[in-house]
């Protein structure tokens, strides 16, 4: 057979065309994917897995999904691990408010760490210390017979090892003024448990930014 008519070997189409892009360009494109899409892309090939684990991509995604306040942070285990931990704490914080709205004392008791050092301060209330005292306070709150619908805004989460804290504004039952809250969590047995909840009214906008200490 003439060489001109020889059967040509099949073209290798295994490699995706997008993989042939300059790595810096590809990383830039990947940074615009959401968390679920990025995880899906990482499973398509070895090349994409490496690029999808690029710290720059996960740092950008962290800033998009959470906050830019931690821009100068250098997570010890990388931005992907830091993103996953922050996502887990944010979800634990959301569960807290979902349980709050449902007024399930049993579920609320399961969210708190059973320890003598946990704290809780309800709006206008005293400092409660210890698991038993904290859970007893929720029994009272849930027994008031009112609804608790939350609109959570300005949620900011910071994770440091097995500890994390979340600050936010709670708009309860479509209130015009928010409650300012801080929730602290500890990780035990792979589960993030709440160990501190403090919610208090925000003073009027005409008041000093640093609050009232006298």
N, C-alpha and C positions, 0 to 999 in steps of 0.2 A: 504494500500500500504506500502511496506517495506520502512523504512527510507532511505535505500540505493538508492531506486529508486524514492524518493520523488522529485517533481519538485523544482529545485533550483531557488531562486529569481534571476532575471536578474542582471547582473553586471552593476554597475553604470558607464556608459561611458561618462557622461556629462563633467567631468573634463578632460581637455587636459593633456596628459602626461607631456608636457613641463612645466605645471603649478606646477608639483610636484618637480621640481628642487629647489635647495637651492636658496632663493631670491637673494643672492649676485651673484650667477652664472647666474641666469636668467637676472638680470640687466646688467651684463657684456655682455651677448649675445644680448640683446636689443640695447645696445650702438652701435652695428655695423649696425643697420638698418638706412635707410635714413628717412627724415622727413615724407614723405607720408606713408611709410610702418609702421613707428612707430605709426602714428595716426590711421591707419587701425587696427593694433594689439590691440590698446587700447580699441577698440569697441567689441572685441570678448568675453570678460567676465569681471566681477568685479575685479578678481585677476589681470588680465592683465592690466586693466585700472589703478590700483594702481601702479603696477610696471612700466608701460609705462610713468607714471608721475613722476618717480623718478628723483630728481634733478641731480643726477650723470649722468644719461643717457642723459639728455638734455645738460648738460655741455660738455660732450664728443662730442655730435652731433654738438654743437656750434663750438667747436674747429675744427672739421672736415670740416664743411661747410663754416666757416667764418675766424676765426683767433685764435691763441693761445695767442695773446698779452694781452687778458683780463683774464688770468688764475687766478689771485688773486682777481678778482672782485667778490663781493657778491651782486648780483642783489636783490633789496628789495622785489620784487615779485616772485623771483625764476628764474631759468634758462629757464624754458619753456616759460614764459612770455617774458623774455629777448630775447630768440631765435626768437619768433614770431615778436617782435618789430623790431629786426635787419633785419629779412627777409623782412618785410614790407618796411623799409627804403631802403634796397638794391634794391628792386623792383622799388621803386619810383625813385631812382637814375638811374636805367636802362631805365625807361620810359623817363627820361630827355634826355638821349642820343639817344633814338629811335626817339623822337620828333625832336631833333637837326638834325638827319640824314634826316628826312622827310621834314624839312624846313617848317613846318606848324606853322605859326605865331599864329593862333587861338588856337592850342593845346598848344603851348609854354606859351601863356598868361594864360591858365588854370592851368598850373603847378605851377606858381609863386603865392605866397601869395600877395594879393592886400593890401599892406601896404607901408607907407612912409619910412620905415626903411630898406627895402630890398636893397641888394647891388649886384653889378656885375662888375667884372673886366675882360675884354676880353684880350687875349694875346697882350701885348704891349700897352694896352689901359688905359684910365683914370678910376678913381673910379666913378661909376654911382650909384646914390642913388635915391630911390623912384620907385614905380611900373611903373609909366608912362615912366620915363627915361630908365628903364631897358628894357621894352617891345619895346620901340622905337629903342633901340640898336639892338635888334634881327631882327627887320624889315630891318635894314641896312645889318646885317650879312647874312641874308637869300637872300638879293637882289644882292649879289655879283656874283651869278650864278655858284659858284663852288660846288662840291659835298662834303659831310662830312660823311666819313665812319670811324667808330671808332673801335679800338681794345683796350679794357680797361684791364689794368693789375694792379696787386698789390692793388686791391680794399680793403679798410679797413673802416669798419663802426663802429661808437660808438654811442649808444643811451643812453640818460640820461633824463628820464621822457618824456616830450613833445618836447625835442630838440634832434637833432642828427647831426652828421657831418660825411662826407665821404671823404677820401683822396684816390687818385688814379693817375695812369699814363695814359694819353690819347695818343695813337698812331693814328694820323689822316691821312687817305688816304695812309696807308702803309709807313708812315714816319719812318726813322731809329731812330730819336731822339724823345722822348716823350715831351708832355706838362704835367706839374705837376698841378693837379687840387685839389681844395677843394670845396665841396658842402655842404651847411648847410640846414637843414630842420626843420620845426616846424609843430607840429600836431594840426590841428584845425578841429573840427567837425568830428573827426575820419579819417581825410585825412592828409597825409604828404605832405606839400607844401615846395618847395624850397624857401629859403629866401636869399641865398648868393651863388654866383658862382665866383670862382677866378681861372683862368687858365693862366699859364705863362711858358715860355720856360725853359728847364733844361740846365744849363751850361755844357760845355764839361766835360768829365770825368777827364780831367787834372786839372780842377779848384778845389778850396777848397770846402769841403763838406758843409761848413757853408755859402756858397754863396759869393756875392760881395756887400759890403756895402761902398765901397769907389772907 
